Amino acid sequence: MDHIKKVYDKKICIPDNLKPHIENRKIIYFDIETTGLNPEFSKIILLGASYVENNKYIVEQFFADRLDEEELILKDFIKVLERFDMVVTYNGKNFDVPFVNKRIEKYSIGYSIMHEHLDLICHIRPNKQILGLTSCSLKSVEKYLNIRRNDTIDGGESINLYYQYLRTGDSTIKEKILLHNFEDVYNLPDIVKVFNNIEYRDYNRKITPKQRAFLSYLIRKHKYLLKRDIDLLTKEEASKLIDFILNGKDCDHEVYLEKMQ
């Protein structure tokens, strides 16, 4: 296994509307590269993590020079992860965290990522139109934020390249894979700057599918126009609007609703 650690003077700037939620947390950013999408059969070949420590920005990468080194990668990553209480990822709730936890379980390591989790795509996707994005891919968001990359591959390509590396031992192939993962994780704190252009919402409390369906029905039936994207409403906001429409209980409804003529 190859463990690479680099230290930078990069300053991390947290947008004002996000500070109350993460400013005093011990944050680690991370991203993984795997041999496939199914954690039952696929393996982690590279794990990158970044964090601020002693006013320095540190990036660590754990690379499997052989397929049987996954357990070593996980154990070394856990040693770093244990120092933090919050993870920040891009699509990590759907992929990175459950994948890592499944592979940890396979080796009976006795650990699970249970940290508070800020998954940036969960905030970007509902605001896609506001941001003028045609895609919510990481590279699209980086382009929107004028973040420049040097790597030329994507995650899918890294799988094929990794198997080429195993066959040939070609260090230039390894460097391509490392660069791709490095830029993913190095840039994650810069993706956080998207909160300068969108409102922070706790999407753990977002409107439920049942609330969405019922509120949509009530709005149509009672001939209201909803001034906000329904998918950006929280559970509490949806409940108050439903209560207003059904029972007339005021909830500053004019902020959300407009009566059709």
Residue pairs with C-beta under 8 A, 6 or more apart in sequence:
1 62
1 63
1 64
1 65
1 69
1 72
1 73
1 76
2 61
2 62
2 63
2 65
3 60
3 61
3 62
3 63
3 76
4 60
4 61
4 63
4 178
5 58
5 59
5 60
5 61
6 58
6 59
6 60
7 56
7 57
7 58
8 56
8 57
8 58
8 59
9 56
9 57
10 57
10 189
11 57
12 52
12 57
12 189
12 192
13 193
14 22
14 23
14 192
15 192
15 193
15 195
15 196
17 195
17 199
17 200
18 192
18 195
18 200
21 118
21 200
21 202
22 86
22 88
22 118
25 85
25 86
25 116
26 51
26 83
26 84
26 85
26 86
27 51
27 52
27 84
27 86
27 87
27 88
28 49
28 50
28 51
28 80
28 81
28 83
28 84
28 86
28 87
28 88
29 49
29 50
29 51
29 87
29 88
29 89
29 185
29 188
29 189
30 47
30 48
30 49
30 50
30 77
30 81
30 87
30 89
30 92
30 96
30 185
31 47
31 48
31 89
31 90
31 92
31 96
31 181
31 184
31 185
31 188
32 44
32 46
32 47
32 48
32 95
32 96
32 99
32 100
32 181
33 44
33 45
33 46
33 47
33 155
33 158
33 159
33 162
33 177
33 180
33 181
34 42
34 43
34 44
34 45
34 99
34 159
35 42
35 43
35 45
35 67
35 159
35 162
35 163
36 42
36 159
37 95
39 98
39 99
39 102
39 103
40 102
42 99
43 64
43 67
43 70
43 103
44 64
44 70
44 73
44 74
44 99
44 100
44 103
45 63
45 64
45 67
45 70
45 162
45 177
46 61
46 62
46 63
46 64
46 73
46 158
46 177
46 178
46 181
47 61
47 62
47 73
47 74
47 77
47 100
48 59
48 60
48 61
48 62
48 181
48 182
48 184
48 185
49 59
49 60
49 61
49 77
49 80
49 81
49 185
50 57
50 58
50 59
50 60
50 185
50 186
50 188
50 189
51 57
51 58
51 80
51 84
52 58
57 189
59 182
59 185
59 186
60 80
61 178
61 181
61 182
61 185
62 72
62 73
62 76
62 77
63 73
63 174
63 177
63 178
64 70
64 72
64 73
66 166
67 166
70 103
70 107
71 107
71 109
74 100
74 103
74 104
74 107
74 109
75 109
77 100
78 104
78 109
78 111
81 87
81 113
81 115
84 115
85 115
85 116
86 115
86 116
86 117
86 118
87 97
87 113
87 115
87 116
87 117
87 118
88 117
88 118
88 119
88 120
88 188
88 189
88 192
89 96
89 97
89 117
89 118
89 119
89 120
89 188
90 119
90 120
90 121
90 138
90 141
90 184
90 188
90 191
91 119
91 121
91 138
92 117
92 119
93 117
93 119
93 122
94 119
97 113
97 117
100 113
101 112
101 113
104 111
104 112
105 112
120 141
120 188
120 191
120 192
120 194
121 136
122 203
123 194
123 195
123 198
123 200
123 201
123 203
124 131
124 133
124 136
124 141
124 194
124 198
125 136
126 201
126 203
126 229
126 231
126 232
127 198
127 232
128 136
129 229
130 197
130 198
131 144
131 194
131 197
131 198
132 144
133 140
133 141
133 144
134 140
138 184
138 191
139 149
139 154
141 191
141 194
142 149
142 187
142 190
142 191
144 194
145 190
145 191
145 193
145 194
147 187
147 190
147 191
149 183
149 187
150 179
150 183
151 176
151 179
151 180
151 182
151 183
152 176
153 161
153 176
153 177
153 180
154 180
155 180
158 176
158 177
158 180
158 181
161 173
161 176
161 177
162 173
162 177
164 170
164 173
165 173
165 174
165 177
201 232
201 234
202 234
205 234
205 235
205 236
206 231
206 232
206 233
206 234
206 235
207 215
207 230
207 231
207 233
207 234
207 235
207 237
207 238
208 235
208 238
211 235
211 238
211 239
211 242
212 230
212 231
212 238
214 242
215 230
215 233
215 238
215 241
215 242
215 245
216 230
218 224
218 242
218 245
218 246
219 225
219 226
219 245
219 257
222 245
223 259
223 260
224 245
224 257
224 258
224 259
224 260
225 257
225 258
225 259
225 260
226 256
226 257
227 255
227 256
227 257
227 258
228 256
233 241
233 256
237 256
240 249
240 251
240 253
241 251
241 253
241 256
241 257
243 249
243 251
244 250
244 251
244 253
244 257
